[in-house]
Amino acid sequence: MYGDSAVTRKAISLLLLCLMTSAVAAQPPEVVTVMSKALTSNPDKEGVMITVAYPPGGSDPVHRHNAQAFVYVLEGSVVMQVKGGKEVTLTPGQMFYEGPDDIHVVGRNASTTRPARMLVFLVKDKGAPILVPVE
């Protein structure tokens, strides 16, 4: 009986660890708008700067921006990929670009123990959402 009880405890512990890890991985990033400015040379467009802070293990849903997006990593390490492109891991000082037709299939913190933070500059249609989920 003792052996069965130990196996049961191990199985329950493993299940709880998996559930806790899934909960951490599902955490969305914190997005803060730093600045939004109409572009006088093109009145239908605006420039928007945001910071994106991923908690440890955090990730984005699959999405698109319908914008020109210039991503600059400030802290930590992030994994990025657009549909049809290769997955890349970026560290502070490195950049990533997303075009208006790109579908962002991977966006996540590369670490499960440390946060990651990026500065993103977008050129988009005035009033359009920053992010559009993709099914």
Backbone torsions as a table, in degrees:
resi	resn	phi	psi	omega
1	MET	NA	-39.7	-179.3
2	TYR	-57.8	-41.5	179.3
3	GLY	-62.8	-42.4	178.0
4	ASP	-62.7	-40.8	-179.5
5	SER	-64.7	-40.2	179.1
6	ALA	-66.0	-40.9	178.5
7	VAL	-64.2	-42.5	179.1
8	THR	-62.2	-44.7	178.5
9	ARG	-61.6	-41.8	178.8
10	LYS	-63.9	-42.9	-179.7
11	ALA	-63.6	-43.7	179.0
12	ILE	-65.4	-41.3	178.5
13	SER	-61.9	-42.8	179.0
14	LEU	-64.8	-42.3	178.2
15	LEU	-61.4	-45.7	179.0
16	LEU	-62.7	-40.7	178.2
17	LEU	-62.1	-42.8	178.4
18	CYS	-62.5	-43.8	179.8
19	LEU	-64.1	-41.0	179.4
20	MET	-66.2	-41.4	179.2
21	THR	-64.2	-41.0	178.4
22	SER	-63.1	-39.3	179.8
23	ALA	-64.9	-39.9	179.5
24	VAL	-67.3	-44.1	-177.2
25	ALA	-65.0	-24.8	-176.9
26	ALA	-83.9	-5.1	-177.3
27	GLN	-66.3	126.0	178.2
28	PRO	-77.5	161.2	177.4
29	PRO	-75.8	159.5	173.1
30	GLU	-91.9	124.9	-178.6
31	VAL	-113.7	126.3	-179.8
32	VAL	-125.6	127.9	176.0
33	THR	-78.3	123.2	-179.9
34	VAL	-90.0	-39.6	-176.3
35	MET	-161.4	146.3	173.2
36	SER	-138.7	128.5	-174.6
37	LYS	-143.8	127.9	174.1
38	ALA	-63.8	143.9	179.2
39	LEU	-94.7	112.4	-175.2
40	THR	-64.1	-27.9	179.7
41	SER	-76.7	-16.1	177.7
42	ASN	-146.3	91.4	-172.6
43	PRO	-61.6	-15.4	178.6
44	ASP	-86.1	-5.9	-176.2
45	LYS	-116.7	159.4	174.1
46	GLU	-141.3	153.6	172.6
47	GLY	-101.4	134.4	-179.7
48	VAL	-131.7	131.3	174.2
49	MET	-111.8	132.0	178.1
50	ILE	-132.1	156.3	166.5
51	THR	-107.7	144.4	178.0
52	VAL	-124.1	117.6	-179.6
53	ALA	-113.5	113.6	177.0
54	TYR	-89.7	128.8	170.9
55	PRO	-71.4	166.6	175.4
56	PRO	-52.9	129.0	-179.4
57	GLY	76.2	2.2	-177.1
58	GLY	-71.8	155.7	-179.6
59	SER	-152.7	166.1	177.1
60	ASP	-99.4	155.1	166.6
61	PRO	-76.5	164.2	175.2
62	VAL	-63.6	133.5	-174.6
63	HIS	-157.6	176.8	171.7
64	ARG	-139.2	164.8	-179.6
65	HIS	-110.9	-17.5	-173.5
66	ASN	50.4	41.6	-175.4
67	ALA	-156.2	167.6	166.8
68	GLN	-84.0	121.2	-177.3
69	ALA	-122.4	123.7	178.7
70	PHE	-113.0	115.3	-173.5
71	VAL	-108.1	128.0	179.3
72	TYR	-123.3	122.4	-178.1
73	VAL	-80.6	124.7	-179.9
74	LEU	-96.3	-37.5	-171.5
75	GLU	-151.5	144.0	176.6
76	GLY	77.2	-153.9	-176.7
77	SER	-141.2	132.8	-179.1
78	VAL	-125.0	150.4	177.2
79	VAL	-110.1	127.1	-177.5
80	MET	-130.2	148.3	173.5
81	GLN	-160.8	135.4	169.9
82	VAL	-105.1	153.9	-178.7
83	LYS	-54.4	129.0	-179.6
84	GLY	87.5	-10.7	178.8
85	GLY	-101.5	174.8	178.7
86	LYS	-94.4	151.3	177.9
87	GLU	-71.2	133.8	178.9
88	VAL	-129.3	148.2	174.5
89	THR	-110.0	124.5	-175.2
90	LEU	-114.6	145.6	178.9
91	THR	-122.0	172.0	-175.9
92	PRO	-49.3	133.9	-179.8
93	GLY	92.4	-10.1	179.0
94	GLN	-94.7	156.7	-175.2
95	MET	-124.1	161.3	178.6
96	PHE	-141.9	144.2	-179.7
97	TYR	-121.2	139.7	172.2
98	GLU	-126.7	128.7	177.4
99	GLY	-86.9	169.3	-177.0
100	PRO	-63.4	-21.6	179.9
101	ASP	-99.9	-3.6	-178.0
102	ASP	-72.9	142.9	171.7
103	ILE	-106.7	120.7	-176.9
104	HIS	-83.8	101.1	-174.7
105	VAL	-91.1	-24.2	177.0
106	VAL	-133.6	125.3	172.9
107	GLY	-150.9	106.3	-175.9
108	ARG	-156.4	159.8	173.0
109	ASN	-72.4	131.7	179.6
110	ALA	-74.8	-15.0	-176.6
111	SER	-110.0	143.7	173.5
112	THR	-97.8	1.2	-177.9
113	THR	-123.0	-18.5	-177.9
114	ARG	-125.0	147.0	177.4
115	PRO	-73.5	165.8	174.7
116	ALA	-136.6	148.5	-177.4
117	ARG	-142.9	140.6	-179.0
118	MET	-132.2	155.0	169.9
119	LEU	-109.8	129.8	-177.6
120	VAL	-124.2	129.6	175.1
121	PHE	-111.1	124.1	-179.1
122	LEU	-118.1	140.5	168.9
123	VAL	-113.4	114.8	-172.2
124	LYS	-142.3	170.6	174.6
125	ASP	-62.4	138.0	179.8
126	LYS	-59.0	129.3	178.1
127	GLY	82.8	-8.6	179.8
128	ALA	-72.8	151.4	178.7
129	PRO	-65.2	151.8	178.6
130	ILE	-70.1	-36.3	-175.3
131	LEU	-135.2	137.9	178.1
132	VAL	-124.7	116.1	178.4
133	PRO	-61.6	147.6	178.3
134	VAL	-120.9	130.5	179.5
135	GLU	-76.7	NA	NA
